[in-house]
Amino acid sequence: MAMLSGSVHAGVALEARKLPMKFTWVDCQPNCRGWVSAAGIVTADSPRDFDEFARGRQLGGGTIVLDSSGGSVNASIALGRRFRELGALTTVGISVQTHTAQGAPANTAPVAYCESMCVFLLLSGTTRYVPETAHVRVHQIWLGDRANDAKAATYSADDLMIVERDIGRLAKYTFDMGGAGDLLALSLNVPPWEDLHELSREELRLTNLVTADMVAQAGSPNAAVVELTPKPLQGRFVSSAVATSPEPAKPVKSAEAMSRTGGVRAVTPGHE
C-alpha cells in the first residue's frame, strides 16, 4: 500500500479526494489494528468497489477514515448503508506514514476535507468523530453535468423530478442514520453557485454528525479510550463477516453533490 510522507503529502492528498474513490487498508500495528481509508469522489462504481475491497476482510465495527469532495447521491446512500451494516465508526482524515522507513507505523492527519455527499457518508458511522482541524462542508445536490454553471443551464421537468426524488431519498437516509433535519436544512440552503458552507463545531453537534470526542482503541469492549485531538487517529477493528446489499437490476440517473473545485460533473447512474 502506498503511504504518504514528507512534503509530497499535501499535494497528493488534495488530488486523491478529487479522483474516483479508492479504499485502502492502513495497518498501524502495534499501536492499533488498522482502519479503512476512503479517499475520493463517490461514483456509481464505489459501492461495488467497496464490496470487492471488503470481500475476505473482517471489517465489522472498524473505523473508516474519509477524505472526499462528494459524488453521486444514490451511490453515496448505498455506500453509507454498507458502512452502517458493518457497524463502522467514521471520521475525517488522511492516512500518512509517520516515518520514511519501510514498515513504519501509520496514522491519520486530521487536516482533511469531507464535502457534500461525503458528509452523509460520515453520518453512516455508528460512532462519528471529526477532528478540530478537519473541514466538513455542505451545499445542495444538483445535476452534475450542470453544476459548473447552474444558473445559466436549462432544466426539463424530468430534471427537476430527479433532484426532488433524490432529496426525498436523502431525507429518508438522513433520518435512518440518526441525523437531524438541521443537516438537510443547512445543506439545501446553499445553492451550487455559492461557496460551500463549512459546519462549525456547534453545527456538527446540532446536526448529530459528531457523536463522540473520543474513539476506543483496538481490543476488548473494555479497551482504554484515548482523546484523538491533537493526537493521531487510532482506529479499531473487531472480527465480523462483511455484509453487502444486492445491486439493483437497472441503474437510474442521480443528482450529485461535489465541491465546485473538482470532480466529475456528468450525471451518473446511482444505486439506491
N, C-alpha and C positions, 0 to 999 in steps of 0.2 A: 504494500500500500504506500502511495506517495505521501510523504509528510511535508509540511511547510515549515520553514525556519528562516531566521535572519531577515535581511532586507527585502527578500522576494515575497515575503508573506502577504503584505497588504495588497500589492498589485494583483497577484494570482488569485487571492481570495475574492477580491472585488469582481473579477471576471467570472469566477465559479458560480456566483449567485445569479448571474445573468444567462448562464448556459442551461440546457436541459438538466433536470435534477439527477444527481448521482448519489447512490447510497454506498457508504464505506464503513467497514468495521474498524474501529480505533481501539487498539489494545493498549491498555495503560498499566499492566501488571508491573510491579507487585502492589501498587497503591490501590488499584481498583480493578474491576473485571472488564472494563471497556464500555463503549457506547456506540451508537449508530450516528454517523454524520450524514445529514440530509441537506445537501447544498445544491441550489439551482432552481430553475423555473419548473413548476409542475406542468407537465404536458399530458396529453391523452394516454401516453405510454407509461407514465410514472407509477400508477397502481400495479400494473403488470410487472414493471421493473422491480418494484419492491417485493412482489411475490417471489420473483426469481431470486432476489437477494436473500430473502428470508428463508427460502427452502433449505432445510437441513440445519438451520441455526436455531439455537434456543434463545429467543428474543423476548419471551414473556416477562413483563414487569421491568423491561430495560429502559434506558434513557435514550431519547432521540434528540440530537442537537441540530437545530435549524439555522440555516442562513440562506434566505431566498427572497427574490423580488416578486413572487406571486405566481400567477399562471391560471390555468383553466379552472373555472368554478366547479364543474361537475367532477373533474378528475381530482381536485383537491378534497372535495367532500368524500369521494370514495377512498382516497388515501387516508384521510383523517379517521374514517370509520375503521380502517385496518389497524391504525395505531391504537385506537380505543379498544378494539378486540384483544389486543396484546396486553392491555393494561399498562401502556407505556407512560413514562414520565417524559415531559417535553421541556426544552429550554432553548435559548438562543445563544449561538457561539460559533467559533471557527476552530476546528481541530488543528493543533500545531504541535510540533516536536520541540521539546524544551532544550535539547542539546543536538549537536550535529553528529555525534557518534551513532553508529548503527545500533539499533536496538534500544535507543534512549527512550525514556518514558514520554508519553504524550499527555497533553492537557488541552483545555479549550480556552481560547481568548474570548473574553466577554464582549469585545468590541465587534459586533456583528449586526446584521440587519434582518428583520423579519417584516416584510411589507406585503400589503394587500392580502391575497389568499393565504399567504404563509401564516398570517395571524390566526386564521381558522384552523390551520394545522397545529399551531401552538395550543389552541383551545382543546384539541383532542386528547391531551395528556390527562391521566387521572390525577397527577400532580404537575403543576406548572410553575416554572421559575424563570424570571427574567433578571439577569444581572443589571446592576445600576448603569453600566456603560453601554448596554445593548440598546438598539433603536427599533422600536415597534411602531409601524406606520400604517395608516389605513386610508382608503378612499373608495369611491363607488366602483362596482363592477360595470363593465362596458363591453361592447362588441370589440373584440381585439383588433380587427382589421380597420377600425375607425377611431381607435383611441388616440392616435397621434394628432389628429385634427378633428376632435369630436364635434365641435361647434359647426364646422363647415360641411360635415358629412350629411348625407341624406339617409333616411330610415324608412323602411316599409312597416306595415302592420305586423308582419312576421318577425321583423327585427325586434320590435317592442315586446312582442309575445315572448321571445327568447329571454330577454332581460328580465321581464316580470316573472316568468316561470322560474328562472334561476334565483331571483331574490326570494321567492317562496321556498325553494329548496334550501337556500342558505339560512333562512329564518328557522326552518324546522331543524336543521343540523345544529344551529347555534344553541337552541333550547335542549336538544337531545344531549349535547355535550356539557350542559350545565352553564352555558354562557348567559349573559344578561342582555336584555333588549337594548341597553345602552351601547353595546358594541355595534349593533346594527344601526342605531341612530347616528352614532359618530361616523361610521363608515359611509352610510348613504347620504350624509350631509356634505360630502366633499366630492365635487364633480371631477372628472378625469383631467380637465384642463387646468386645474389648480394643483398646487403642491400638496403632497401627501401630508396628512395630519399625524404628527408624532404624539403618541399617547404618553401622558405624564404618569408618574408613579401613582398618583391618585386615580387617574383614569384606568390604569391597569388593574387596580383593585375594584373600581366601580363596575367594570365590565366582566369581572371574575376571570380575567386572563391569568392573573397571578394568584396562586393558592398557597404558596409556601415561600419562605425566605431561606429555606434550607432543604437539602436533599440527603437522604441516608446513604452511607457508603455500602459497598457490597458486603454480603454476609447474612447473618440470621436476621429475623424480624426485630431483634433487639440490638441491631448494629448501632454503633455510635452515629450521631448526627453532627454534621460539620457545616459551619457557615460558609457559603460559597463566595461571598464578597468581602475582600477583593481577591480571595484565593482562587486558583483554577478550579474549574468544574471537575468533580469526580463522580462519574456515573455509576450505576449499579445494575446488575442483571441477575435474574433468577431463572431457574430452569423451567421451561414450559414449551409445549408444542405451538408452532405458529398457526394462527387462524387466518383463513382467507375467505373472500367473498366471491361468488361467481360473477363473471363478466356478463353484461347484457348482450343479447344476440345482435342488436343493431345500435351503433353509436348515434348520438344526437349532437346537434350543434350546441355550443355552450358559450356563454359570455366569459370574459376573462377579467382578471384584476391583477395588474402588474405595475411596477414602478415605471414612470414615463421615461426614465433614463436608460432603459434597456429591456431586452427580452423580445421574444417572438410576438408579433402583433396580429397574426392571422387568427380568425375564428377557428377554434379547434374542436374536434369531436371530443366528448367527455363521457364519463361513466357516472351513473347515479350511485 
